[in-house]
Amino acid sequence: MRKRLAALAAAAAPIAALTIGLAPAHADANQYDVAVFFPGNGNGYYCLDIPGNNAVVGQQLTSWPCSSNDEAERWNQIYTDSYHFELQSVTNTKLCANDWQGGDVSGNDIKLFTCNGDADGTWNMLNDNGSWQLQPRSALNNCLNIWGGLGNGNPARLFQCGDFPNEDMVWGG
């Protein structure tokens, strides 16, 4: 009996180690209550915003002039693995920014959806000559873009990644 228990414990040790090792490599890099903002072309700062702070499934994300105390433009960056993270609403932490129609299609809406770690709801950051762009894991060529340029209520959608002021973003406190 002792030999069986010893053999079982020896066999279980690598599985336990593997399970413990599944934590995101960047878990300590998570950021909470930050703004995702676009510096623009000298026309002020615009933030990724939840209109009316109405954080419900299907809500279209937009740009809006940044306000330091507006919860509608505050996000948590929660890593799901070494490179990808969810962009979680501070207003409703069960909802995340999501590539609504899915995949790598220019024009896809960026809306709120239940945080679930899938490829449409996890993001990575691309460095564009010192600026950063957000790209869903499900996309290879498209990034989060404020369609129509930075302006009040313009929608967040996917567009070809490039050096555009309405794609170059910054994290802020």
C-alpha positions in Angstrom: 0.0 0.0 0.0 2.8 2.5 0.8 4.5 1.7 -2.5 1.2 2.5 -4.3 0.8 5.8 -2.4 4.4 6.8 -3.0 4.0 6.0 -6.7 0.8 7.9 -6.9 2.4 10.9 -5.2 5.4 10.8 -7.5 3.1 10.7 -10.5 0.9 13.5 -9.2 3.8 15.9 -8.5 4.5 16.9 -12.1 0.8 17.5 -12.7 0.5 19.7 -9.6 3.6 21.6 -10.7 2.2 22.1 -14.1 -1.1 23.4 -12.7 0.6 25.8 -10.4 2.8 27.1 -13.3 -0.2 28.1 -15.4 -0.5 31.5 -13.8 0.0 34.3 -16.3 3.7 35.3 -16.6 2.7 39.0 -16.3 0.2 38.6 -13.5 2.3 41.1 -11.5 2.2 43.5 -14.4 -1.6 43.8 -14.2 -2.7 47.5 -14.1 -5.9 48.7 -12.5 -8.0 51.8 -12.9 -6.1 53.3 -15.8 -7.2 55.3 -18.8 -6.6 54.3 -22.4 -6.1 57.6 -24.2 -5.1 58.8 -27.6 -2.8 61.9 -27.6 -4.0 62.9 -31.1 -2.7 65.7 -33.2 -2.7 68.6 -30.7 -6.5 68.6 -30.4 -6.6 67.3 -26.8 -6.7 63.9 -25.3 -9.4 61.4 -26.0 -10.1 58.3 -24.0 -11.6 54.9 -24.8 -15.0 55.4 -23.3 -18.2 53.6 -22.4 -21.0 56.0 -23.4 -23.0 57.1 -20.4 -21.0 54.7 -18.2 -23.7 52.2 -19.3 -21.5 49.0 -19.1 -23.7 46.4 -20.6 -23.1 43.6 -23.1 -23.1 45.0 -26.6 -22.3 48.6 -25.7 -20.2 50.2 -28.5 -17.0 51.7 -27.2 -16.2 55.3 -28.3 -13.8 58.1 -27.9 -14.5 61.0 -25.6 -12.5 63.9 -24.1 -10.6 62.5 -21.1 -11.8 63.4 -17.6 -9.6 62.3 -14.7 -12.5 61.2 -12.6 -14.8 59.5 -15.1 -15.2 55.8 -14.4 -16.6 55.3 -17.9 -13.0 55.7 -19.3 -11.2 53.6 -16.6 -9.9 50.1 -17.4 -8.1 47.2 -15.8 -5.4 45.4 -17.9 -5.5 41.8 -16.7 -3.0 39.4 -18.3 -4.2 36.0 -19.4 -0.8 34.8 -20.6 2.7 36.2 -21.2 1.5 38.5 -24.1 -2.2 38.9 -24.0 -4.6 40.7 -21.6 -8.2 41.5 -21.1 -9.2 45.2 -21.1 -11.8 45.0 -18.3 -14.3 47.7 -17.5 -13.8 49.3 -14.1 -17.5 50.0 -14.0 -18.5 46.4 -14.5 -15.5 44.0 -14.1 -17.4 41.2 -15.7 -17.2 43.0 -19.1 -14.2 43.5 -21.4 -13.5 45.2 -24.7 -14.2 42.7 -27.4 -13.7 42.4 -31.2 -17.5 42.0 -31.6 -17.8 40.3 -34.9 -14.7 38.3 -34.4 -11.6 37.7 -36.5 -9.3 40.1 -38.4 -11.8 42.2 -40.4 -11.5 45.9 -40.8 -14.7 47.6 -39.6 -15.5 45.2 -36.8 -17.0 47.0 -33.8 -15.3 47.1 -30.4 -18.0 46.5 -27.9 -18.3 45.2 -24.3 -18.7 41.5 -23.9 -18.4 39.0 -21.0 -14.7 38.6 -20.1 -13.9 35.0 -21.0 -10.3 35.0 -22.2 -11.1 34.1 -25.9 -9.2 35.4 -28.9 -11.7 38.2 -29.6 -11.6 39.5 -26.0 -7.8 39.4 -25.3 -5.4 41.9 -26.7 -1.7 42.5 -27.2 0.2 45.7 -27.5 2.1 46.6 -30.7 5.0 49.1 -30.5 4.7 51.6 -33.3 7.8 53.8 -33.1 7.3 54.6 -29.4 3.5 54.6 -29.5 1.3 51.7 -28.7 -1.6 50.1 -30.5 -4.1 47.5 -29.3 -4.6 44.4 -31.4 -7.1 41.6 -30.6 -5.4 38.2 -30.4 -7.8 37.1 -33.2 -6.3 39.7 -35.6 -3.0 39.8 -37.5 -3.4 43.0 -39.5 -6.0 45.2 -37.7 -5.8 47.3 -34.5 -8.3 49.2 -32.4 -9.0 52.4 -34.2 -11.3 55.4 -33.5 -13.2 55.6 -36.8 -13.7 59.1 -38.2 -10.7 60.4 -36.2 -10.6 61.5 -32.6 -13.9 63.2 -31.7 -16.8 63.1 -29.3 -18.6 59.7 -29.6 -16.7 58.3 -32.6 -16.8 54.5 -32.5 -14.0 52.1 -31.7 -13.5 49.6 -34.6 -10.8 47.5 -36.1 -8.7 49.1 -38.9 -5.4 48.2 -40.6 -2.6 48.8 -38.1 -0.6 51.9 -39.1 0.8 55.1 -37.8 -2.5 56.9 -37.2 -3.2 59.3 -34.3 -6.6 57.6 -33.8 -4.7 54.2 -33.2 -1.7 55.4 -31.2 -2.6 55.1 -27.6 -1.1 55.5 -24.1 -1.9 54.1 -20.7 -2.4 56.7 -18.0 -3.2 57.0 -14.4 
